[in-house]
Structure formats: structure tokens, C-alpha cells
Amino acid sequence: MFTKLLSTIFSLFIITANSAVLDVNVAKFTEFIKTYDKNYSDVELVSRFSIFKDNLKKIEEHNSENHSWKMAVNKFADLTADEFKLYYTGFNNPRPNFRKSTINFRELNLSPVEDLPAEFDWVEKGAVTGVKDQGQCGSCWAFSTIASTEGVYFLSTGKLVSLSEQQLVDCSSSYGNQGCNGGLMDDGFKYIEANGICSESEYGYTASDGTCKKCTTVTKINSFVDITPNSESDLQQAVLLNPVSVAIEADEFTFQFYSSGVLTAECGTNLDHGVLLVGYGNLDGVDYWKVKNSWGVSWGQEGYILLARNVTQPEGQCGITMMASYPVLNS
């Protein structure tokens, strides 16, 4: 296949003014195809190569500049920005009659911000399952919902169990979610509160909409809490209690190809992606939030991203403070 790939690309771009650059791009594209097991038709091969070249140029230009974060070629390098957003986000805007939590976060008995630790990480404390991959399904909301539920279940029982995103995709439409067409974490919590949730081992993920089926419930939750919007201090207090489901805007180029460091670029507040906040800290003098994503371990820092913390805008980096919530599971 790769011989055919090379000959096809060279035959179409043989008139290029800089064949040395083409040689390098073809080699990198060939390696990309091998690494991520890509398969294209002859027609698509040409268009994907063109997209790959454009993305590669932007990545290399970014990395040549002085930024606190780096980009890298990943499995999304053959996608346009529109394709990336279509396939790999999935957080929907709340409906007009959307029911929020009845619990007032600021009425909880929490430690003052000045007494909080300088850094914290639920991954190190064993409350977070391995990074998962939503695939080309707008189910990020389900992964975020399940990830925070896995965290509170661990804190309540001492058992870290991978729970079923697919159950939420298939079964929670009556609570407002739309499977691979998007949903909300709070609506996922409402489903688990009423129906419980099963294990991933029993109800596995398919990256597609399916028919709801019966399974053995691992746990229910008692309620959920919406954290005060636009408050980094409240979000910092909340993540010390348990991992927190947060919504962000993730359709920017910098997010698509993020690989390491603290992302400080402007990334918008049009929320379109559900993820999990697992902690915070400081790297090379830059405060950050540590966030678990659902795009597999080949993206970012083995599936995680560090987003700038203590920023000037109240919505937080990429809108991280705007719609944050977590489930409650009483022991």
C-alpha cells in the first residue's frame, strides 16, 4: 500500500517547486498512516495528504515559537477543523427547561481557598480509571459523567470500577441526552440517580447508538451538585472533594493538536466538549488545571491536558468554570 501511496502522491505533485519539502511531507504522511492504521481510497488519499500538510505546517510553526505548550501530529492530523469538531465533541447547550441541582455549592462546609494545598491530583490517589476513547461519536458527555461517577464510587467504596458509557448513550434519551448526537453531564447524573449504572465489562462501548438493554447495576448516586459558575476558587474547592465533570470549548486548532505543557492560548467559551477535572498544580511558574479527556492515550499527555488556571477571564480557560458539576454518593 505504501509504495502505491508514494507513487500516487508524487505523480500528482511532481511539478512542485520544492521537491525536498514534498519528500519530507510524504515521509511524514506515510509514517502517520502506518502509526494510526489509516486507510484511504485513491481520491481521498490526495485530499487527506493536503489536509495533513496544512496541519503539519501549522504545528511546526507553533513549535518554533516561544509557547508554554507544544503541539504534535496525532490521529487527528488528517482532519479539517470542521471534521474534528463534528466527530469528537458532543456537549449540547442546556434546554430552556433544564433542571439544575437543588444543592447550593456555597452552602457546603468547605475549607477556605487560602487553606487549600498548592497542588492536587486524583490520578495519583487512585480515583481515576484509565483514559478511554469515545471514537467518532459525540458521547463526550457520557464519558465525563461516568468518569466523575467512577471517582465518587471509589471514594465511597475503595473500589475503582470502570462503568458503562454505552448505557448512558443507549438508555438516557428520556432524560434529555441524544446519544452520539450529544448530551449533558447533569442529564447523565439524573439517569444514574434514577436507574443506576452498570459496569463497562458487562455493557461495553461501541461508539455508536444502540438499543437500551438490561444489566446488573453497580451503583446509583444520591444527587449531584452544580458548582458556582465562573468561579475558579469554587472549582478548586470542588475538585478537592472528588473528580469534577466540566464542559469546555475544544474545537480550536491548539486543542486538536495539543501534546504537552500548559495551554494558555485563547480557546473560546462556546462549550462543546465534556471532560473530567482531576486536579491542579503549577508547571514552570504557570498554574494549571489537570483534565482527563476521552480521545485515547495517543492524544495530549497520554490522554490528559493541562489548562491554564488563575486566568483573568471569569469563565476560566476554555470556559472550564462555566458548567461544572459532580455526583454525590453517600456511603
N, C-alpha and C positions, 0 to 999 in steps of 0.2 A: 504493500500500500504506500509506503513512504517513498519508494522510487517513483511511483506514479504521481504522488503529491508533488515531489520536487520538479518533475518534468512538466507537470501541468502549470505550476506557478511560473516557472522560468519561461515557458512558451508564451505566457500571457504578458509577462513583464520584461521580456528580453530587450525591449527598447528603452529601458530605464536609463537615466543619465548617470546613475551611480550604482553599478552592479555590485560593488563591495558591500554597500549598505544592504542591498537586496539579499546578498549571500548570508549576511548575519541575521536578517529578519526571517529568512526561510529556515535557517538552522534553529532559531528560537521557536518558531511556529511548529516545526517538526517535533522538537522536544516537548512543547506544550501538548501536542496531540498524543504523543506517547505517554506522557505523565498522567493525563486526565482521561485517557482512553476515548478520545473524540472520534466520531465517525460522520463524515460528510459526503453528500453527493458531489459530483464534479462541479455543478453550478454553485452549490453552497460553499464549496471549498474556497473559491475565489473571493466571495463576499466575506467569509469568515476571516480569511487572511488579511483582507483590507481593514476590517474592524480591529483585528489583533494588532496590526501595525500602528494604527492610530492610538490605541490604548497603550501600547508599549512605549511609544514616543512620549506620551504624557507622563507615564510612570517614571521614565528615565529623566525627564526634565525636572519633575518634582524632587527626585532623589539627589539631583545635582545641586539643589538649593539648600539653604540652612533652615530646616524644619525640625520640630521636636518629634516627628513621626515619619515613618518610611512607608512606601508602597512597594508592592511586588506583583508579578504576574501570578495569577491564581486561576481557578477553574472558571472564573467569570470573564476572562480576558478576550473571549470571542463574542461577547455580548455588547450591544449598544446600551446606553443608559436607560432607554425606554424598555428594552427587553429585560434588563436586570430588575427594574422596579416591578414590572409585570409579574415576573416569575418568583421573586424571592422576598417580597414583603408580605402584607396581608393584614395590617391593623386598620380596622374600619373606624370612621368617625362615629361617636355616640349618637343614638337616635334621640329625637326630641323628648320622648317619654322615658329615657334611660334612667333606671333606678340605681342610685348610688348606695354606698354603705350607710347604715344608720349609726355607725360608730364615729364619734368625733376624735380624730387622732390627737389633737392637742389637749384633750381631757385625760389622756392616758398618763400614768405616772412615769415619766421618762427623766433620764439624767440630763442636767443642763449641758448645752453644747460645749461649754468650756471644760467640762469634765470628761469628754469623750476621748478615747485613745487616738493617737496620731495616725494609726493605720489599722486595718481590719480586713480579714479575708475568710469567708465561709468555705471556700475550697480547701484551705489548709485545715479547717476544723471538721472536714468530712461530711458536710451537709449538702454537697452538690454532686449530682451524677455526672458521668462523662458527657462531653459535648455531643450533641445529636445533629441530624441533618434533615431539614424539612423538605429538601428536594424542590422540584418545580411545582409547589403547592403553597398557596397563600395561607398557611397554617401557623405562622409565627406566633399568633395569639395563643394557640393551643400549647405550643412549646413553652412559652412564658408562663402560662397558667400552671402547667404541670410542674415546671421547674421549681416554682416557689412552693407548690404543694408538697413536692418531694422534700423540700427543705424543712417545712414545719412538721411533716411526718417524722423525719429524722430527729428533730429536736424533741418531739413528744415521745418517741418510742426507742430511739437509739438505733433504728434500722434504716439504712439507706436503700430504698427500693425504687427502681425505675418504673414510673407509672405511665399510663397509656394516653398519648396524644391522639391516637386514632379514635379512641372512644369519644373524645370531645368533638373531633371532626365529624364523626358519623351521627352522633346522638344529641347534640346540644342545639339544634336549629330552633327548637321551640323557645329557647332562651335568648334568641337574637343572633346567634352565630350562623355563618354561612359556609362552613367547611373550608375548602380550598379557595373560596372567594372572600375569605376574611372573617374577622370576628373581634371580640373584645375579651380581655382577661377577666374583667368583672363578670361578664356573662358566663364565662367558663367557671368561675367560682360559684356562681348561683347554681349551675348544673351540679357541681360536685357536692354542694351543700345539700341539695335535694336528693341526689341519686347515688352519690359515692363515685369512686373511681377505681378501676381495675389495674392490674399490673401490665406493663408493656410485654412481658413474656407471654401472657395469655392473649392480649389484644394488641397485636403488633402493628407497626406503622407501615402504610402502603403508599404514602404521598399522593393519595387520590381520594375522592369522595366515595364512601361506601354505605352500606345499609347497616343500621344500628343492630348490634347483636348482644345477647346476654353474656355476662361474665361474672366472675367472683370478685366482689368488692374488697379492696384492700383497706380503704379508709373513706370516711366522709370528712368534711370540715364543718365547723360550727358557725362560721361567719367569715366576713372579710372586712378589711379596713382600707379606705381611700385616704392616702396621705395628703396633707395640705398642699394644694397646687402652688407651684412657683416658689418653693422654699427649699433651698439646699440644706439648710440646717435641720429641717424636719426630716428630709430624706436621709441625712446622715444618722439621725437618731433611729429612724425606722430600720435601716439595714443592720443595725446592731442587734435588733430583735430577731431577725430572720432574713433570708434572701427575699428580695422585693421584685415584683413584676413591674417593669417600666415600659413606656412607649417612647419611641424616638423617631426622628426622621433619618432614614438610612438610604435614601435614593441618590445621594451625591457620589461623584466620582471618587472622592477621597475615601469614602466608606467602602465602596465597591472593591478597592484595591489596597485597603489598609493592611499593613503587615506587622508593624511594631511601633513602640513609643506612645506618647500621649497625643491624641488627636485634638488639636486646638483650632483647626480651621472652622470657619462658619459652615454649618451644615443644616441650618433651617429648623423650623418648628412645626412644619406640616407633618404631623405624626403619621407614620405609615408602617411601623415595624414594632413588634413586641419582643422584648428581650428580658434578661434577668440581671438585676444588680446584685453582685455578690460581695462587694466590699469597696474599700477606698485606700488611698495612700499617697505617696509622693515619689516621683521619679525625676532625678536630676533637677530638683527645685521646682518641678511642676506638679501641682496637686491633681489627682485623677480619681475617677470612679472606675472600678473594675466591673466589666459587663460580660456575661456569657451570652453568646449568640447561638443560632441554630442553623448554621451553614456548614457544619462539619469542621474537622480539625485542620483541614488544609487551608482554611481562611484565617487571616489575622494571626494572633499569637496563640496558635493551637486552638483556635475557636473562640478566643477572647479578644476584647478590645479595651483599651484604656481611653476614657473620655475625660477631657479637661474638667476640673472641679474648681469651685470658688471663682466662677466667672462673673462678669458684670451683669449679664442679662438674667433676669429672674427665672426665665424658662429653663435655664441651665443649658449645658452643651447638647446640641441636637434635640432640645426640648425634653430632656430627661426628667425634669421636675414636674412636668405638666399633668401627667396622668400615671401616677404610681400607686400601687396597691399590693396587699398581701393577704393570704388566707389566715384564718385563726383556727387552730385545732387544740382544744382543751385536752389535757392529759386524762 
